[in-house]
Amino acid sequence: MTSLVERTLELMRIPSVTGNEDAIAGYVEGVLKLSDGVHVRRIGRSVVGDLGRGHPHVVLAGHLDTVPDQGGPAPAEAGDQLLGLGSSDMKSGLAVMLALAEGPRTGRLSLVFYDGEEGPISGNGLGPLLDANPELAQADLALLLEPTDNKIELGCQGTMHARVTVHGVPAHSARPWMGRNAIHLAVPLLTRVAGLPIREVKMGEAAYREVMNVTLVEGGRSRNVLPGQCMLNLNFRFAPDRTVETAEAYLRALCPQTAEVEIVDAAPAAPPRQDAPLVQQFMKTVDGPARGKQGWTDVAQFAARGVPAINFGPGLPELAHRRDERVPVENLRRAYDILKSFLDQVGS
C-alpha cells in the first residue's frame, strides 16, 4: 500500500486550483479503481467511491481544489513535516480518505471527493452532487476531513460577501468643494466595521467568534480627481445562531442608507449536532474536547439536508491558505488510526 506520506506528496504535485480539478479527479478515480470492492463513479470533476451497503451509512468527504499558489515551497518532506500548497488544506485529508478505501463492511462507506470548495458557493460541486445522489444526503453521519489538527470541530460559521458602493461627485482635486469625495464618504462605514467587537456565541460545547472585515477597497480613476464612487467588500463570518437572512439584515443596517449593497456570495452556517448517536460515538473515539469551527465548511451543506456532520482532519487550520502551509507527518497517521478505529466499530 502506498504510504500516507507518499500519497499526500503525489496529490500535492497535481495542481488543482479551483476550476482545474480534472487531473486530480482522474488520479483519485484511478486509485479507487485499484481498491477491491469499491464502486467508483466519476461525476464531472468529482469522484465518489462506495463500499458496502445498508446502515450505518458514513460519508467521508473532502474537496480536491486548493487556493492559488502564493510562491511557497515545492511539495517536499522535511523532517517530520510535509511542506507545500495543499498539505494542510486538504490533500493530507484526501490521502487519509484514499487509505481508508478498504473493506469488507457490513454498513456503507461513501468517499466523496468534490470540486470547487475554495470558490464561491455557486461553483461548489458538493451541493449538486448531493442533490443528484439523494442516498448521500440521507447518510447517518458525514465526516469532513477539513484541517482541524485531529480535533473535532462542530458546526461552522456562515459566510457572506457584500459589495457596498458609496457614491460621491467627481471634481478637480484642487477644488474639492465642487464635488463630494466618495472615499471620504466611506470613512464612517470603515470606522464602524473596524470598531465592531468580536461577538462570542456559545452553543453547547462549541464556541464561535463572529467577525466582519473589509477585505477590498476600490475607488478613484486619477490622482487629481475626486473619486465618484468607492467600493468596499464586506466579509461577514456569522455565528450559527443567525440565518443568511438575519445576517444580511444586520450587515445592511450597518451601511449608509445612500449606499448600494449587493450580496455577491452567501452560505449558511451550521449549528453543532451532538444529539446524533454516531456523532456521540465518534466524539468518544477522539481524545480531547470538541470546539466550534471558526470558518465555513461544507458541514453546512450536509446540515442543510439533515445529515449530522463533523469537521475532522489532519491538517492545521491556522496554516490553511498560507505561503508556509505544512502538516506534521504524525497527524496523517493519527487521523488514519482514529478514523479506521471508528469505521471498524460501526461497520465491521
C-alpha positions as CSV (number, residue, x, y, z in Angstrom):
1,M,0.0,0.0,0.0
2,T,1.3,3.5,-0.9
3,S,2.2,5.3,2.4
4,L,0.3,8.2,3.6
5,V,3.3,10.5,3.1
6,E,3.9,9.3,-0.5
7,R,0.2,9.6,-1.3
8,T,0.0,13.1,0.1
9,L,3.0,14.2,-1.9
10,E,1.6,12.7,-5.1
11,L,-1.6,14.6,-4.6
12,M,0.2,17.8,-3.8
13,R,2.2,17.5,-7.0
14,I,-1.0,17.7,-9.1
15,P,-2.0,21.4,-9.4
16,S,-5.7,21.7,-8.6
17,V,-6.6,25.4,-8.1
18,T,-10.3,25.9,-8.1
19,G,-11.7,25.2,-11.5
20,N,-8.8,23.0,-12.6
21,E,-9.6,19.8,-10.7
22,D,-9.8,17.4,-13.7
23,A,-6.3,16.0,-13.4
24,I,-6.6,15.3,-9.6
25,A,-10.1,13.8,-10.1
26,G,-8.7,11.5,-12.6
27,Y,-5.9,10.5,-10.3
28,V,-8.3,9.8,-7.4
29,E,-10.6,7.8,-9.7
30,G,-7.6,5.7,-10.8
31,V,-6.5,5.0,-7.2
32,L,-10.0,4.0,-6.1
33,K,-10.4,1.6,-9.1
34,L,-7.4,-0.3,-7.8
35,S,-9.1,-0.9,-4.4
36,D,-11.0,-4.1,-4.0
37,G,-14.7,-3.9,-3.6
38,V,-15.0,-0.1,-4.3
39,H,-17.7,1.0,-6.7
40,V,-16.3,4.2,-8.4
41,R,-18.3,6.9,-10.0
42,R,-16.9,9.9,-11.8
43,I,-19.3,12.8,-11.8
44,G,-17.9,15.9,-13.6
45,R,-14.9,16.9,-11.6
46,S,-16.0,14.9,-8.6
47,V,-15.5,11.3,-7.7
48,V,-17.5,9.0,-5.4
49,G,-16.3,5.6,-4.1
50,D,-18.7,3.3,-2.3
51,L,-18.0,0.3,-0.1
52,G,-20.6,-2.0,1.4
53,R,-24.3,-1.3,1.7
54,G,-27.1,-0.6,4.2
55,H,-26.6,1.1,7.5
56,P,-24.9,2.7,9.2
57,H,-24.1,4.9,6.2
58,V,-21.0,7.0,6.8
59,V,-19.7,9.6,4.3
60,L,-16.1,10.8,4.3
61,A,-15.8,14.0,2.2
62,G,-13.0,16.2,1.0
63,H,-12.5,18.9,-1.6
64,L,-10.0,18.4,-4.4
65,D,-9.2,22.1,-5.0
66,T,-6.7,24.5,-3.5
67,V,-6.3,28.2,-3.4
68,P,-3.9,29.7,-5.9
69,D,-0.1,29.2,-5.3
70,Q,1.4,32.1,-3.4
71,G,5.0,31.1,-4.2
72,G,5.6,28.8,-1.3
73,P,7.9,25.8,-1.3
74,A,7.5,22.9,-3.7
75,P,5.9,19.7,-2.2
76,A,8.5,18.1,0.0
77,E,9.1,16.1,3.1
78,A,11.3,18.0,5.6
79,G,11.9,16.1,8.8
80,D,8.6,15.4,10.4
81,Q,6.7,17.8,8.2
82,L,5.2,17.9,4.7
83,L,5.6,21.3,3.1
84,G,3.7,22.9,0.2
85,L,0.4,24.1,-1.2
86,G,-2.5,21.9,-0.1
87,S,-0.5,20.0,2.5
88,S,-3.0,21.0,5.3
89,D,-5.9,22.2,3.2
90,M,-6.6,19.4,2.4
91,K,-4.5,16.9,0.4
92,S,-3.4,15.2,3.6
93,G,-7.1,14.6,4.3
94,L,-7.6,13.2,0.8
95,A,-4.7,10.8,1.3
96,V,-6.2,9.5,4.5
97,M,-9.5,9.0,2.7
98,L,-7.9,7.0,0.0
99,A,-6.1,4.9,2.5
100,L,-9.5,4.1,4.1
101,A,-10.9,2.7,0.9
102,E,-10.8,-0.9,2.1
103,G,-13.4,-3.5,3.1
104,P,-15.3,-5.6,3.8
105,R,-18.1,-3.7,5.5
106,T,-21.5,-4.6,6.9
107,G,-22.6,-0.9,6.7
108,R,-21.9,1.5,3.8
109,L,-19.0,3.9,3.5
110,S,-19.0,6.6,0.8
111,L,-15.9,8.5,-0.1
112,V,-16.8,11.8,-1.7
113,F,-14.1,13.9,-3.5
114,Y,-15.5,17.1,-4.9
115,D,-14.5,20.3,-6.6
116,G,-15.0,24.0,-6.2
117,E,-14.9,24.4,-2.4
118,E,-12.4,27.3,-2.3
119,G,-14.5,29.5,-4.6
120,P,-18.0,31.0,-4.3
121,I,-20.8,28.7,-3.2
122,S,-22.3,28.9,-6.7
123,G,-19.4,26.9,-8.0
124,N,-19.2,24.4,-5.2
125,G,-19.5,20.9,-6.5
126,L,-20.9,19.2,-3.3
127,G,-24.4,20.7,-3.4
128,P,-25.2,19.5,-6.9
129,L,-23.6,16.1,-6.1
130,L,-25.8,15.6,-3.0
131,D,-28.9,16.7,-5.0
132,A,-28.2,14.3,-7.8
133,N,-27.4,11.4,-5.4
134,P,-30.0,11.6,-2.7
135,E,-28.7,8.5,-0.9
136,L,-25.6,10.6,0.1
137,A,-28.0,13.2,1.6
138,Q,-29.6,10.5,3.7
139,A,-26.4,9.3,5.4
140,D,-26.2,8.7,9.1
141,L,-23.0,10.7,9.5
142,A,-20.7,12.8,7.4
143,L,-17.1,13.5,8.3
144,L,-15.4,16.4,6.5
145,L,-11.7,16.0,6.5
146,E,-11.1,19.7,6.7
147,P,-7.9,20.8,8.6
148,T,-8.7,20.6,12.3
149,D,-5.3,19.3,13.7
150,N,-7.2,16.0,14.5
151,K,-9.6,17.7,16.8
152,I,-13.4,17.6,16.5
153,E,-14.8,20.9,15.2
154,L,-18.6,21.1,15.4
155,G,-20.8,23.0,13.0
156,C,-19.4,26.0,11.2
157,Q,-19.9,29.7,10.7
158,G,-21.8,31.2,7.8
159,T,-20.1,33.4,5.3
160,M,-21.3,36.4,3.3
161,H,-19.6,38.8,0.9
162,A,-21.3,42.1,0.2
163,R,-20.2,44.7,-2.4
164,V,-21.0,48.1,-0.9
165,T,-20.8,51.1,-3.2
166,V,-20.7,54.6,-1.8
167,H,-21.4,57.4,-4.3
168,G,-19.8,60.8,-4.5
169,V,-19.4,63.5,-7.1
170,P,-16.2,63.8,-9.2
171,A,-14.4,67.1,-9.2
172,H,-10.9,68.5,-9.6
173,S,-8.8,67.8,-6.5
174,A,-7.8,71.5,-6.4
175,R,-11.4,72.4,-5.9
176,P,-12.9,69.7,-3.7
177,W,-15.9,72.0,-2.8
178,M,-17.2,71.4,-6.3
179,G,-17.7,67.7,-5.7
180,R,-18.0,65.0,-3.0
181,N,-15.1,62.6,-2.3
182,A,-16.6,59.1,-2.3
183,I,-13.6,57.6,-0.4
184,H,-14.1,60.2,2.3
185,L,-17.8,59.4,2.5
186,A,-16.9,55.8,3.0
187,V,-14.8,56.5,6.1
188,P,-17.7,56.3,8.6
189,L,-18.5,52.8,7.4
190,L,-14.9,51.8,7.5
191,T,-14.7,53.1,11.1
192,R,-17.9,51.4,12.1
193,V,-16.8,48.0,10.8
194,A,-13.3,48.4,12.2
195,G,-14.8,49.1,15.6
196,L,-17.2,46.2,15.8
197,P,-16.4,43.9,18.8
198,I,-15.9,40.2,18.3
199,R,-19.2,38.6,19.1
200,E,-18.8,35.4,21.1
201,V,-21.5,32.8,20.7
202,K,-21.6,29.5,22.7
203,M,-23.8,26.6,21.6
204,G,-23.2,23.6,23.8
205,E,-19.5,22.7,23.8
206,A,-18.9,24.8,20.7
207,A,-17.9,28.5,20.7
208,Y,-17.9,30.7,17.7
209,R,-16.3,34.2,17.2
210,E,-18.4,36.3,14.8
211,V,-16.4,38.8,12.9
212,M,-16.8,41.2,9.9
213,N,-14.0,42.7,7.9
214,V,-13.4,45.0,4.9
215,T,-11.3,42.9,2.6
216,L,-11.3,45.0,-0.6
217,V,-11.4,48.8,-1.2
218,E,-11.6,50.3,-4.7
219,G,-12.0,53.9,-5.6
220,G,-10.7,56.7,-7.9
221,R,-9.5,56.8,-11.5
222,S,-7.0,59.6,-11.5
223,R,-4.6,61.2,-8.9
224,N,-6.0,64.6,-9.4
225,V,-9.8,63.8,-9.5
226,L,-12.1,63.3,-6.5
227,P,-13.4,59.7,-6.8
228,G,-17.1,59.5,-7.8
229,Q,-17.5,56.2,-6.1
230,C,-15.8,53.9,-3.6
231,M,-16.5,50.1,-3.4
232,L,-15.9,48.0,-0.3
233,N,-16.1,44.3,0.1
234,L,-17.5,43.3,3.4
235,N,-16.9,39.7,4.5
236,F,-19.2,38.6,7.4
237,R,-18.4,35.4,9.2
238,F,-21.6,35.0,11.2
239,A,-22.4,32.6,14.0
240,P,-24.8,29.6,13.7
241,D,-27.5,31.5,15.6
242,R,-28.0,33.6,12.6
243,T,-29.7,32.6,9.3
244,V,-28.5,34.0,6.0
245,E,-31.5,36.4,6.0
246,T,-30.8,37.7,9.5
247,A,-27.1,38.1,8.8
248,E,-27.9,40.1,5.6
249,A,-30.3,42.3,7.6
250,Y,-27.6,43.0,10.2
251,L,-25.0,43.8,7.5
252,R,-27.3,46.1,5.6
253,A,-28.2,48.0,8.8
254,L,-24.5,48.9,9.2
255,C,-24.3,50.6,5.8
256,P,-25.3,54.1,4.9
257,Q,-28.9,54.3,3.5
258,T,-27.5,56.0,0.4
259,A,-25.0,53.2,-0.3
260,E,-25.7,50.4,-2.8
261,V,-25.4,47.0,-1.1
262,E,-25.2,43.8,-3.2
263,I,-24.8,40.4,-1.7
264,V,-22.5,38.6,-4.0
265,D,-22.0,35.3,-2.1
266,A,-23.6,33.8,0.9
267,A,-23.5,30.4,2.5
268,P,-25.4,29.3,5.7
269,A,-23.9,28.4,9.0
270,A,-24.4,25.0,10.6
271,P,-25.2,24.6,14.3
272,P,-23.4,21.9,16.2
273,R,-25.0,18.4,16.2
274,Q,-24.2,16.4,19.3
275,D,-27.6,14.6,19.5
276,A,-26.9,12.0,16.8
277,P,-25.8,8.6,18.0
278,L,-22.9,8.3,15.6
279,V,-21.7,11.9,16.5
280,Q,-21.6,10.9,20.1
281,Q,-19.8,7.6,19.2
282,F,-17.2,9.5,17.2
283,M,-16.6,12.0,19.9
284,K,-15.8,9.1,22.3
285,T,-13.2,7.9,19.8
286,V,-11.3,11.2,19.7
287,D,-9.3,12.4,22.8
288,G,-9.9,16.0,23.9
289,P,-12.8,18.4,23.9
290,A,-14.8,19.4,20.8
291,R,-14.8,23.0,19.6
292,G,-16.7,25.2,17.2
293,K,-15.5,25.6,13.6
294,Q,-14.1,29.1,13.1
295,G,-14.8,29.4,9.5
296,W,-17.2,28.0,6.8
297,T,-17.1,24.4,5.6
298,D,-19.3,22.0,3.7
299,V,-20.6,20.7,7.0
300,A,-23.3,23.3,6.3
301,Q,-24.3,21.6,3.1
302,F,-24.9,18.3,4.9
303,A,-26.6,20.0,7.8
304,A,-29.0,21.8,5.4
305,R,-30.1,18.3,4.2
306,G,-30.4,17.0,7.8
307,V,-27.2,14.9,7.8
308,P,-25.2,15.1,11.1
309,A,-21.8,16.3,10.2
310,I,-18.4,16.9,11.8
311,N,-15.1,18.5,10.8
312,F,-12.1,16.3,11.5
313,G,-8.9,16.1,9.6
314,P,-5.1,16.0,9.9
315,G,-4.3,19.5,8.5
316,L,-3.5,22.5,10.6
317,P,-6.3,25.1,10.3
318,E,-4.1,28.0,11.3
319,L,-1.8,27.3,8.2
320,A,-4.6,27.0,5.6
321,H,-4.2,29.4,2.7
322,R,-0.7,30.5,3.9
323,R,2.5,30.5,1.9
324,D,4.2,28.4,4.6
325,E,1.5,25.7,4.6
326,R,2.6,22.4,6.1
327,V,1.4,19.4,8.0
328,P,3.0,17.1,10.6
329,V,3.5,13.6,9.3
330,E,2.3,12.2,12.6
331,N,-1.0,14.0,12.1
332,L,-1.7,11.8,9.0
333,R,-1.0,8.6,10.8
334,R,-3.1,9.7,13.8
335,A,-6.0,10.7,11.7
336,Y,-6.0,7.4,9.8
337,D,-5.8,5.4,13.1
338,I,-8.7,7.3,14.6
339,L,-10.9,7.1,11.6
340,K,-10.1,3.4,10.9
341,S,-10.9,2.5,14.5
342,F,-14.2,4.3,14.3
343,L,-15.2,2.8,11.0
344,D,-14.3,-0.6,12.2
345,Q,-16.5,-0.1,15.2
346,V,-19.6,0.9,13.2
347,G,-19.2,-1.1,10.0
348,S,-17.0,-4.2,10.5
